[in-house]
């Protein structure tokens, strides 16, 4: 019995009547995610009439369109031609991305699973804080909850599994970890990932003109601060918990 040949990437697929999905792989790696960000930016730059919105996942770009204005065959042809213009896995990341330096308290009662995560990674708590606090991670995609980013990728030591049981709730701004990624919570929510840090970021403000603080491709560093320093920032009402934001220049 012959086996079906594995798909060849990049791959264009229809999603319902008004969507197309351009996939660059079936699993996450840096180059695949880079391709999604660069390709989405290029699709947006075309300014195609009939394209309603674009979005990225970890390894794909979703294009939603009005089929009455932009027929399936025409959009598929445009996307296929654009794919042929370069090796998207080696494309530069798009311009306009930002770098967030985020004060973060690791451990304490605010982030009580740091010790457990450090042990799984084979590190002391102090070494874990140094390593996690030095990591500069990218917003790989936004999903699960409004404005909520998946961030990575972390070093191989942090390829730790999800928990076998769910934590009933972590607060807004919780930094959780599993499978070489962070998730930064935009809403209070249950999670199966380990709560290792706490920030003062508010990622979703539905009343704002731009309700999502982060965009796919932004970079973040969760810089360690003491419990007392974190509380002072919170008490002072520092905007976004004292995060410093700058433009990514390279």
C-alpha positions as a Markdown table, in Angstrom:
| # | Residue | x | y | z |
|---|---|---|---|---|
| 1 | Unk | 0.0 | 0.0 | 0.0 |
| 2 | Unk | 1.6 | 3.3 | -1.1 |
| 3 | Unk | 1.9 | 6.2 | 1.3 |
| 4 | Unk | 0.7 | 9.6 | 0.4 |
| 5 | Unk | 3.6 | 11.9 | -0.4 |
| 6 | Unk | 4.2 | 14.6 | 2.2 |
| 7 | Unk | 3.2 | 18.1 | 1.2 |
| 8 | Unk | 5.6 | 20.4 | -0.4 |
| 9 | Unk | 6.0 | 23.8 | 1.1 |
| 10 | Unk | 5.2 | 26.6 | 0.7 |
| 11 | Unk | 1.6 | 25.5 | 0.2 |
| 12 | Unk | -1.5 | 27.4 | -0.7 |
| 13 | Unk | -4.9 | 26.1 | 0.5 |
| 14 | Unk | -8.5 | 27.4 | 0.4 |
| 15 | Unk | -10.1 | 28.1 | 3.8 |
| 16 | Unk | -13.9 | 28.2 | 3.3 |
| 17 | Unk | -15.3 | 30.5 | 0.7 |
| 18 | Unk | -13.4 | 33.7 | 1.6 |
| 19 | Unk | -10.0 | 32.6 | 2.9 |
| 20 | Unk | -6.6 | 31.3 | 1.7 |
| 21 | Unk | -3.8 | 29.9 | 3.8 |
| 22 | Unk | -0.2 | 30.1 | 2.7 |
| 23 | Unk | 1.8 | 27.6 | 4.8 |
| 24 | Unk | 5.6 | 27.6 | 5.0 |
| 25 | Unk | 6.0 | 24.4 | 7.1 |
| 26 | Unk | 4.2 | 22.0 | 9.4 |
| 27 | Unk | 6.1 | 23.0 | 12.5 |
| 28 | Unk | 7.7 | 26.1 | 14.1 |
| 29 | Unk | 11.3 | 27.1 | 13.5 |
| 30 | Unk | 12.8 | 30.6 | 13.2 |
| 31 | Unk | 13.1 | 30.6 | 9.5 |
| 32 | Unk | 9.5 | 29.4 | 9.0 |
| 33 | Unk | 8.1 | 32.1 | 11.3 |
| 34 | Unk | 10.4 | 34.7 | 9.6 |
| 35 | Unk | 8.8 | 33.7 | 6.3 |
| 36 | Unk | 5.3 | 34.2 | 7.5 |
| 37 | Unk | 6.1 | 37.7 | 8.8 |
| 38 | Unk | 7.9 | 38.8 | 5.6 |
| 39 | Unk | 5.3 | 37.3 | 3.3 |
| 40 | Unk | 2.4 | 38.9 | 5.1 |
| 41 | Unk | 4.1 | 42.3 | 4.8 |
| 42 | Unk | 4.6 | 41.7 | 1.1 |
| 43 | Unk | 1.0 | 40.8 | 0.6 |
| 44 | Unk | -0.1 | 43.9 | 2.4 |
| 45 | Unk | 2.2 | 46.0 | 0.3 |
| 46 | Unk | 0.5 | 44.8 | -2.9 |
| 47 | Unk | -2.7 | 46.7 | -1.8 |
| 48 | Unk | -4.9 | 44.2 | -3.6 |
| 49 | Unk | -8.5 | 45.3 | -4.0 |
| 50 | Unk | -10.7 | 42.7 | -2.3 |
| 51 | Unk | -8.3 | 41.6 | 0.4 |
| 52 | Unk | -10.1 | 42.3 | 3.7 |
| 53 | Unk | -7.4 | 41.3 | 6.2 |
| 54 | Unk | -4.2 | 39.2 | 6.7 |
| 55 | Unk | -2.9 | 37.5 | 9.8 |
| 56 | Unk | -0.1 | 35.2 | 10.7 |
| 57 | Unk | 0.1 | 32.0 | 12.7 |
| 58 | Unk | 3.3 | 30.3 | 13.8 |
| 59 | Unk | 4.0 | 28.9 | 10.3 |
| 60 | Unk | 1.3 | 30.3 | 7.9 |
| 61 | Unk | -0.3 | 33.5 | 6.5 |
| 62 | Unk | -4.1 | 33.7 | 6.4 |
| 63 | Unk | -5.6 | 36.0 | 3.7 |
| 64 | Unk | -9.3 | 36.9 | 4.0 |
| 65 | Unk | -10.9 | 38.3 | 0.9 |
| 66 | Unk | -14.1 | 39.3 | -0.8 |
| 67 | Unk | -14.6 | 36.7 | -3.6 |
| 68 | Unk | -17.0 | 39.0 | -5.4 |
| 69 | Unk | -14.3 | 41.6 | -5.8 |
| 70 | Unk | -11.3 | 39.2 | -6.0 |
| 71 | Unk | -11.9 | 35.8 | -7.5 |
| 72 | Unk | -10.2 | 32.7 | -6.0 |
| 73 | Unk | -8.2 | 31.9 | -9.1 |
| 74 | Unk | -6.8 | 35.4 | -9.4 |
| 75 | Unk | -5.8 | 35.6 | -5.7 |
| 76 | Unk | -4.2 | 32.2 | -5.9 |
| 77 | Unk | -2.2 | 33.2 | -8.9 |
| 78 | Unk | -1.0 | 36.4 | -7.3 |
| 79 | Unk | 0.0 | 34.6 | -4.1 |
| 80 | Unk | 1.8 | 31.9 | -6.2 |
| 81 | Unk | 3.7 | 34.5 | -8.2 |
| 82 | Unk | 4.7 | 36.3 | -5.1 |
| 83 | Unk | 6.0 | 33.1 | -3.5 |
| 84 | Unk | 8.3 | 32.6 | -6.5 |
| 85 | Unk | 10.0 | 36.0 | -6.1 |
| 86 | Unk | 12.4 | 34.9 | -3.3 |
| 87 | Unk | 13.3 | 32.4 | -0.7 |
| 88 | Unk | 10.9 | 33.7 | 2.0 |
| 89 | Unk | 12.7 | 31.7 | 4.7 |
| 90 | Unk | 15.7 | 33.9 | 4.2 |
| 91 | Unk | 13.7 | 37.2 | 3.8 |
| 92 | Unk | 14.5 | 40.1 | 6.1 |
| 93 | Unk | 11.9 | 40.8 | 8.8 |
| 94 | Unk | 9.5 | 43.6 | 8.0 |
| 95 | Unk | 10.2 | 47.2 | 9.1 |
| 96 | Unk | 8.2 | 48.9 | 11.8 |
| 97 | Unk | 8.7 | 46.3 | 14.5 |
| 98 | Unk | 9.3 | 47.4 | 18.1 |
| 99 | Unk | 11.5 | 46.3 | 20.9 |
| 100 | Unk | 9.9 | 46.1 | 24.4 |
| 101 | Unk | 12.0 | 46.0 | 27.5 |
| 102 | Unk | 9.6 | 44.8 | 30.2 |
| 103 | Unk | 10.3 | 44.9 | 34.0 |
| 104 | Unk | 9.5 | 41.4 | 35.2 |
| 105 | Unk | 9.5 | 39.8 | 38.7 |
| 106 | Unk | 10.4 | 36.2 | 38.5 |
| 107 | Unk | 9.2 | 33.8 | 41.2 |
| 108 | Unk | 7.9 | 35.0 | 44.5 |
| 109 | Unk | 4.2 | 34.5 | 45.2 |
| 110 | Unk | 3.5 | 36.5 | 42.0 |
| 111 | Unk | 4.9 | 33.8 | 39.7 |
| 112 | Unk | 5.0 | 30.7 | 41.9 |
| 113 | Unk | 6.2 | 28.1 | 39.3 |
| 114 | Unk | 9.6 | 29.4 | 38.5 |
| 115 | Unk | 11.4 | 26.8 | 40.7 |
| 116 | Unk | 9.5 | 24.0 | 39.1 |
| 117 | Unk | 10.3 | 25.2 | 35.6 |
| 118 | Unk | 14.0 | 25.8 | 36.5 |
| 119 | Unk | 14.2 | 22.3 | 37.9 |
| 120 | Unk | 12.8 | 20.8 | 34.7 |
| 121 | Unk | 15.4 | 22.9 | 32.7 |
| 122 | Unk | 18.2 | 21.6 | 34.9 |
| 123 | Unk | 19.0 | 25.0 | 36.3 |
| 124 | Unk | 19.1 | 26.8 | 39.6 |
| 125 | Unk | 16.5 | 29.5 | 40.1 |
| 126 | Unk | 19.2 | 32.2 | 39.9 |
| 127 | Unk | 20.5 | 30.7 | 36.7 |
| 128 | Unk | 17.0 | 30.4 | 35.3 |
| 129 | Unk | 16.3 | 34.1 | 36.0 |
| 130 | Unk | 19.5 | 35.2 | 34.4 |
| 131 | Unk | 18.8 | 33.1 | 31.3 |
| 132 | Unk | 15.2 | 34.0 | 30.9 |
| 133 | Unk | 15.9 | 37.7 | 31.6 |
| 134 | Unk | 18.6 | 37.8 | 28.9 |
| 135 | Unk | 16.5 | 36.2 | 26.2 |
| 136 | Unk | 15.3 | 38.5 | 23.4 |
| 137 | Unk | 12.2 | 36.8 | 22.0 |
| 138 | Unk | 9.9 | 37.6 | 19.1 |
| 139 | Unk | 6.1 | 37.7 | 18.9 |
| 140 | Unk | 5.6 | 34.6 | 16.8 |
| 141 | Unk | 1.9 | 34.9 | 16.6 |
| 142 | Unk | -1.1 | 36.4 | 18.5 |
| 143 | Unk | -4.0 | 34.2 | 19.4 |
| 144 | Unk | -6.0 | 32.2 | 22.0 |
| 145 | Unk | -7.2 | 35.5 | 23.6 |
| 146 | Unk | -7.3 | 39.0 | 22.3 |
| 147 | Unk | -3.8 | 40.5 | 21.9 |
| 148 | Unk | -2.1 | 37.5 | 23.5 |
| 149 | Unk | 1.3 | 36.7 | 22.1 |
| 150 | Unk | 3.3 | 33.5 | 21.7 |
| 151 | Unk | 6.9 | 34.4 | 22.1 |
| 152 | Unk | 10.1 | 32.5 | 21.3 |
| 153 | Unk | 12.1 | 30.7 | 20.8 |
| 154 | Unk | 13.9 | 30.0 | 24.0 |
| 155 | Unk | 17.1 | 27.8 | 24.4 |
| 156 | Unk | 16.9 | 24.1 | 24.2 |
| 157 | Unk | 16.9 | 23.7 | 28.0 |
| 158 | Unk | 13.4 | 25.3 | 28.0 |
| 159 | Unk | 11.8 | 22.6 | 25.9 |
| 160 | Unk | 9.8 | 21.6 | 28.9 |
| 161 | Unk | 6.3 | 20.0 | 28.7 |
| 162 | Unk | 3.0 | 21.6 | 29.6 |
| 163 | Unk | 1.7 | 20.7 | 33.0 |
| 164 | Unk | -0.4 | 17.5 | 33.4 |
| 165 | Unk | -3.1 | 19.6 | 35.2 |
| 166 | Unk | -4.4 | 23.1 | 34.5 |
| 167 | Unk | -3.7 | 26.1 | 36.8 |
| 168 | Unk | -7.2 | 27.5 | 37.4 |
| 169 | Unk | -6.2 | 31.1 | 36.7 |
| 170 | Unk | -3.2 | 33.3 | 36.1 |
| 171 | Unk | -3.6 | 37.1 | 36.1 |
| 172 | Unk | -3.3 | 39.7 | 33.3 |
| 173 | Unk | 0.4 | 40.2 | 32.6 |
| 174 | Unk | 1.4 | 36.6 | 33.7 |
| 175 | Unk | 4.5 | 35.2 | 31.8 |
| 176 | Unk | 4.1 | 31.5 | 31.4 |
| 177 | Unk | 6.5 | 29.0 | 29.8 |
| 178 | Unk | 6.5 | 25.6 | 27.9 |
| 179 | Unk | 8.0 | 24.0 | 24.8 |
| 180 | Unk | 10.6 | 26.7 | 24.3 |
| 181 | Unk | 8.0 | 29.5 | 24.2 |
| 182 | Unk | 6.6 | 32.2 | 26.5 |
| 183 | Unk | 3.0 | 33.2 | 26.5 |
| 184 | Unk | 2.1 | 36.6 | 28.0 |
| 185 | Unk | -1.5 | 36.7 | 29.2 |
| 186 | Unk | -3.7 | 39.5 | 28.1 |
| 187 | Unk | -6.6 | 38.3 | 30.2 |
| 188 | Unk | -7.0 | 36.4 | 33.5 |
| 189 | Unk | -7.3 | 32.8 | 32.3 |
| 190 | Unk | -6.6 | 29.1 | 33.1 |
| 191 | Unk | -3.4 | 27.7 | 31.7 |
| 192 | Unk | -1.4 | 24.5 | 31.4 |
| 193 | Unk | 1.9 | 26.4 | 31.1 |
| 194 | Unk | 4.1 | 27.2 | 34.1 |
| 195 | Unk | 3.8 | 30.7 | 35.6 |
| 196 | Unk | 7.4 | 31.9 | 35.9 |
| 197 | Unk | 7.2 | 35.7 | 35.8 |
| 198 | Unk | 4.8 | 38.6 | 36.3 |
| 199 | Unk | 4.7 | 41.9 | 34.3 |
| 200 | Unk | 2.6 | 45.0 | 34.5 |
| 201 | Unk | 1.7 | 45.0 | 30.8 |
| 202 | Unk | -1.9 | 45.5 | 29.6 |
| 203 | Unk | -2.0 | 43.9 | 26.2 |
| 204 | Unk | -5.7 | 44.4 | 25.3 |
| 205 | Unk | -7.5 | 47.7 | 25.7 |
| 206 | Unk | -10.8 | 47.3 | 23.8 |
| 207 | Unk | -11.7 | 51.0 | 24.1 |
| 208 | Unk | -8.5 | 52.1 | 22.4 |
| 209 | Unk | -8.2 | 53.0 | 18.8 |
| 210 | Unk | -5.5 | 50.2 | 18.5 |
| 211 | Unk | -6.7 | 47.7 | 21.1 |
| 212 | Unk | -3.7 | 45.4 | 20.8 |
| 213 | Unk | -0.4 | 46.5 | 22.3 |
| 214 | Unk | 1.8 | 44.0 | 20.5 |
| 215 | Unk | 2.1 | 43.1 | 16.9 |
| 216 | Unk | 3.5 | 39.9 | 15.3 |
| 217 | Unk | 7.3 | 40.5 | 14.8 |
| 218 | Unk | 7.7 | 42.7 | 17.8 |
| 219 | Unk | 10.6 | 41.7 | 20.1 |
| 220 | Unk | 10.6 | 41.6 | 23.9 |
| 221 | Unk | 13.1 | 41.2 | 26.7 |
| 222 | Unk | 11.7 | 40.4 | 30.2 |
| 223 | Unk | 14.2 | 42.1 | 32.4 |
| 224 | Unk | 14.4 | 40.9 | 36.0 |
| 225 | Unk | 13.4 | 43.3 | 38.8 |
| 226 | Unk | 13.0 | 42.7 | 42.5 |
| 227 | Unk | 9.6 | 42.2 | 44.0 |
| 228 | Unk | 9.9 | 45.6 | 45.8 |
| 229 | Unk | 10.8 | 47.4 | 42.5 |
| 230 | Unk | 7.9 | 45.8 | 40.7 |
| 231 | Unk | 5.5 | 46.9 | 43.4 |
| 232 | Unk | 6.9 | 50.4 | 43.2 |
| 233 | Unk | 6.2 | 50.5 | 39.5 |
| 234 | Unk | 2.7 | 49.2 | 40.1 |
| 235 | Unk | 2.0 | 51.7 | 42.9 |
| 236 | Unk | 3.2 | 54.6 | 40.8 |
| 237 | Unk | 0.9 | 53.7 | 38.0 |
| 238 | Unk | 3.8 | 53.5 | 35.5 |
| 239 | Unk | 2.5 | 53.2 | 32.0 |
| 240 | Unk | 2.6 | 49.6 | 30.8 |
| 241 | Unk | 4.3 | 48.6 | 34.0 |
| 242 | Unk | 7.4 | 50.6 | 33.2 |
| 243 | Unk | 8.1 | 49.0 | 29.9 |
| 244 | Unk | 10.4 | 50.9 | 27.5 |
| 245 | Unk | 9.6 | 50.7 | 23.8 |
| 246 | Unk | 11.9 | 51.5 | 20.9 |
| 247 | Unk | 12.0 | 50.9 | 17.2 |
| 248 | Unk | 13.9 | 47.8 | 16.0 |
| 249 | Unk | 16.6 | 49.1 | 13.7 |
| 250 | Unk | 18.0 | 45.9 | 12.2 |
